[in-house]
Amino acid sequence: MSGKNKDTNQTLRSPKEQKGRNRVLIGAAFLMATSAVGPGFLTQTAVFTETLLASFGFVILASILLDIGAQLNVWRIIAVSGKRGQEIANAVVPGLGFIVAVFIVIGGLAFNIGNIGGTGLGSNALLGIDPKIGAVISAAICIFIFLSKEAGAAMDRIVNILGAILLVLIAYVMFVSQPPIGEAIHRTFVPLELDFYAIITIVGGTVGGYITFSGGHRLLDAGIHGKESIPEVNRTSVTGILVASLVRILLFLAVLGVVYAGVSLDPNNPAATVFQHAAGDIGYRLFGLVLWIAGISSVIGAAYTSVSFLRTFHPKIEEHYRYWIIGFILFSTVVYVLVGQAATLLVLAGAVNGLILPLTLGSILLAAHNKKIIGDYKHPVWLTVFGTIVVILTAYLGIQTLIQMVPQIF
């Protein structure tokens, strides 16, 4: 019997094995989605909606198409090659993988400080406790997950549950805010204005930095790879984008309903304004829960994926990778508790993050046509075109952002 038949025919797997495989596939999709839906995601969506109103729907639509193009490229080549992102980059250009890993880890660490801060602010809004205490408790929960001998399975279950709760909560606020859905649909296809900066910013926030690799690396760790796995990888990668995009769409509509009612969003906490106006004091508590979920799920995704970029560089890291993840979370928490949000670090990391996607996706596209890496696999031309467009646009935006940010920082 051929290897292909053995891997693709589900009847050859026991029900328990197939259930476990499905759990991993769903978990990988939600890991990617919840990694994208962090505290910054909530603020970003609220701000752009207030600025562009219903026309932000077009930005979301355009970004979904670009996100899918970027993520399909990355996940397919990871699956076909059986290599992690840094290994692929090193195979394309010796040493490039180390550069990619450094950018990913520094960016992931900086943003994780913000994610930890988000859990603290969320617990403060939800329960009224001190943000730093809330952040420490949240970090302890994440550490407990990775202390488990079945850390991968535990992570899959947690991100699935958190993702589902997040969808329900935001859907409720969207419903009570009574948005102009007809206008939103119309302007999604006939926008009053085009904002390319918003499109690329949203793309970077959904599949930038470590995010697009999170689910792909999770599948690889679970043994799901090879050409025969491409149909499953395709479905899972698109599912991850659609889940993250569904959260953004629901939040967009919730914000739109509040803004159309004549409410000005608080620039210091625009998303909180939406929840509080739509559902009163209960809404503010719900915002706290949403922010906490967004923060803690992103902490899990950032820590897991950032460390996955180090695992192939030394056997000891691979052997004790769970403790490296725990150390990553501990360090982020200590910095938040002692320094706060470390705003300058976050601003600089945001600028650097704009360059990570074109660097990583560019190396993936080169690998997609290198037989030493992908063998006899034929990469679709349309995916290469899609990926090239994303590389060019995000590279341009990243360079422009760095040029603007450097004078402010130094």
N, C-alpha and C positions, 0 to 999 in steps of 0.2 A: 504494500500500500504506500502511495506517495506521501511525502511529508506534508504536502499541501492539503491533501484530503484529511490527513490526521489532525491538522490544526484548524481547518475550517468547518469540519463536520461536527456539529454540536452533539450529535448522537453518540459520538465516541467518548464524550465526557459524562461522568456521573452527574446526577442532578446537583449534588453538593458542590462539585467542581465548577459546574456552569454557574451556579448561584454565586460562588465566590468570585468568578471572573466578571460576572455582571456587576457585582458590588464594586469591584475595582474600577470598571469602566465608568460607572456613574460617579464614583468617588473622585476619579481624575477630572471629570467634567466640572464637578462642583468645587474641587480644589482650585482649579483655574478661575472659575467664576467668582468664588468668595475671596480669592487673592486680589482680584481686580476691584471688588466692591469694598474698598476701605473708607476711612474717614474722609480722605481727599475726594473720593468718588462722589460722596454725598454733597459736599460743598461745591465741587466743580459743576455738577448737574444743576444745582439750584441757581448758581450764578449765571450760567449760560442761558438757562431758561428765562430768567428775569430780563436778560439783555436781548435775546433773540425772539422771545415769546414763542408762538406756535411754529415759527420757522426753524426752531431748534430740532423739530422732528426730522427735517431734511438732513441735518448734521448727524443725527443718530442713524438714519438709514444709510447714509454714505459711509459712516464709520463701521457699521456692521459688515458691509461688503468688503471693506479694506481689512477689517479684523479677521474675517474668515479667510481671505487670501493669505494673510500673514501666518495665521495659525496652522492652516492646512499644510503650508510649506514646511514649517518647523516640525510639526508632529509627524508628518509622513517620513521625513528624512531621518528623524530620530528612530522611528520604528524600523525603517528599511535597513539602516546602517547598524542598529543595535548599539549606538553610541550616545553618550550624553552630549549636550551642547558644546562643552569645552573640548571634548575629545574630537568632535567634528571640526571645530575651528583649528585645532592643532594639526589635524590631518590635511586641512586646506593650506594653511601657512604655518610652519613650525613656530611655536611660541605665541601664536595668536590666541590659543585657548587660555593661556595664562593671563593675557591682557583682558580677555572677556571675563574670566573668573574674577579678577580683581575689581573690574567695573561692577559686575553683578553683586558681589559681596558688599562692596562699599555702599552702593546704591541701596541694596536690600537692608543693610544695617541702618542706614540713615532713615529710610522710610519706616523701618520697624520701630524706631523711636517714636515716630508720629503715630503708628498703629497702637503702640502701648499707651501713648497719651490719649488716643481715642477711646480705649477701653476705660481709662480713668475718668474722662469727661462723661462718657456714657453712663457709668455706674453712679456718678455724681447726679446726673439729671434723673436717673431712674430711682435711686435709693437715697440720695442726699448725702452720701458719704464722701469723705475727702478724696479728690481725684487720684492722689498718689497712693492712697490705701487701696482704692479700687484697681489701680494699675498693677499693684503688687499681687493682689488676689487673682486677677486675670492671668498674670504671668504664671502664677502657681498652677492654675488650671491647665495651661498649655504645657507646662513642664510635666505635670502628672500624665498627660496624654502620651508624651514621648518616653516616659519611664516605663510604660507598658511594654511587655515582651512582644505583643502584637501591635506595635505602634502604628504600622501602616493601616491595619484594619480599623483601629480605633480612630485614626485620623479620617478615614473614609466615612465612618458613621457620623462623626461629629460635624464635619463640613456639610454632609447631606442634610442633617437635622437643622443646623444653623441657617443654611441656604433656604430651606423650605419655610422656616419661621420668618426670615427676612422678607421673602416674597409676600407672605400673608399679611404682615404688618404694613408694608408699603402699599399693598393693594387696598387695604382698609382705608388708609389715609387718602389715597387717590379717590376712592369711592365717595367719601364724605366731603371732599373738597369740590366736587361737582365741576370738573373741568369741561371746557368747550371741545368735546371730542371731535365733532364734525370739523371745526376749524383746524384742529391739530392734524387730522388726516389730510385735509386739503393742502395745508402749508407744508406737509411732509413731501409732497410731490410738486407743489408750486410755491416755493419759498419767496418771501418778500425780499430777502437778502441772503447772500452767500457769504459764509465766514469760513475760509479755508483754515485759518488758525485754529478755530474751534474744532474743526474736523480732525486735524492732525493731533491736537491736544487730547481729544477723546480717544483716538486710536492709541496714542502713547499710554493713556491711562488704563486702557483695557488689555493691550497685549505688549506693552513696553517693559523694559527691564527684565526682571526674572519671571514675570507673570506668565508669558506665553510658554515658558519651559516647564512650569510647575506640573501640569497634568501629563505632559509628554514624559518627563522624568519619572513620574509616579507609575505610569504604564510600564516603563522600562524596568523599574525596580520590581514590579510584579511579574515580570517575565513575558509581557505582551509585546512582541516585536516580530519582525520579519515581514516579507512581502505579503504573506497570506493574512496578516492582521490588518492590512490597509483599510478594508471596509469598516471594521470596528473602530479603527483609529479615526477615520474620517467622520463617522457618526459622533464619536465622543468629542472630538475637537470642535465640531460645529455646535454640538449641544452646549458645551461650555460657553461659547460666544453668545448663543441665544439666551442662556440663563442670565448671564451678566447684562445682556442688552434688555431683557425683559424687566430686570430690576430698574435699569435706567429709564425705560419707557414709562413704567408705573410712577417713578419718582418725578419724571418730567411732567406727566399729566397732573400729579398732585400739586406740584409747584405752579403749574399753569393755572389751575383752578383758583389758587390763592392770589396769584398776581392779577388775574382777570377780575378778582373781587376788589381790587384797588389797594391791596396791602403791599407796603414796601418791606422788603426783606432786610433783616438786621445784617449789615455787612460783616459783623463779627461772628455770626452764627446763622447764616441764611437758611439752612435746612431745618433748624429748630423752629424758626418763625413759621415755616410751612406746617409743621406738625401741630404746633400750639394753636395757630389760627384755625386749622381745619377741625381739631378735636378738643380744644380747650386744654385744661390741665392734664387730662388723661393723654391727650396728644403729645404733650411735652414729655410725659413719662414714657410713652411709646417711642418717642425720638431717642430717649436715653437708651432704651433697649435695642433699637435699630443701630445706634452708634456703637454700642458695646459689642453687638454681634458682628458688625462690619469690622471693628477693630480686632477682636479676638480671632476671627477667621483669617484676617489678613496677617496677623502675627504668625499663625500656624503655617500659612502658605509661604510667607517671606522667609521664615527660619528654615523650613524644610527645603525649599528650592535653592536658597543661597548656599547652604551647606552642601547640597548635591553637586554644586559646581566645584567643590574642593575634594570630593570623595575619591577621585581617580588619581590625585596627585601624590598620595602616600598611603601605603597599606594600613597604617595606624588610624588614619582618618576614616577609612572605609570600615575598619573593624569596630571603631567606637563612634560611628557617625551620630548615633542618637545623643551621645553626651556632647558632641559638638553643637548639635541643634539646641540642646538645653543651655549650653554656654552662650550661644548666640542670643537666646531670649533673655538670659540673665544680664548680659552686658547691656542690651537695649533698655532693660528695665532700670538698671542702676543709673545709666546716663539720664533717663527721663526723670527719675526721682531726684537726682543731685543737680542736674543742669536745667531740667525743664524740656521744652520742645526742641531746644538747640536749633533755633530758627535759621541761623546762618548756614549750618550744616545741611538743613533740609532744602534751603534755597539752592545751594551749590549742587546737592545731590539731584535735585529736580532738573537742573541744567544738564548735568552729566547723563542722567537717565534718558534725556532726549537723544543722546548719541548711542545708547546701548542697542536699541532696536535695529537701526540700520547696520550696525557692526555685526550683531548676531545673525540677523536675517540675511545680510549680505554673505556671510560665511556659509549659511545654510544653502543659499542659492548656488554658490560655487560648488558646494559638495554634491548638490543634486545632479550635477553633470560630470562628476568625477567617478569613473568606473572603479577606481581603487577603493572608494568609500561605499558606493551603493551597488556595485556589481553590475548585473544586467538589467537592473530596474530602469524603466523609462519614465522620467518625470514629465507630467503634462505641461505643454507649452503655455497654456492659459494661466497655470499656477506660477510659472516663472515670470510672466508678464505682470501679473497681479503683485507678486512679491517685489519686483523691480520698482514698480510705481511707489509702493510703500517705503522702500529703502530710500529712494530719491527725495520724497516728500518729508520724511522724518529726519533725514540727514540735514536738509535745508533748515527745517524748523529748529533742530537741535543746535546747529551752528549759530543761527540768529539769536536763540535764547542765551547761549553762552556769551555772545558778544554783548548782549544787553545786561547780563547779570554780573559779569566780572568787575566792571567799574563800581557797582553797588556794593560788592563784597569787599573789594580791596581799596 
